[in-house]
């Protein structure tokens, strides 16, 4: 046994199975795959957050459209106002109400 081999022997003996698995995975894989995976996860999370805001905006616009049409009996064009409320949300309904007040819509 040579003195230079002692740290290598101790390192191999004290290495946990998880550490050896991690070393073999990192040694055999390209780091580009890891980077692409992390970027895809981040993009998915951001897309879901963005879609959640769009969904809440559309549903609130639909609820306000139903209240304006059925509760307050505002005479808005049916399909046009429904589409505007789904796409633009409460801002679209507000714009349609202002246009209706001015007798444009």
Beta strands, then each sheet from edge to edge (+ up, - down):
end
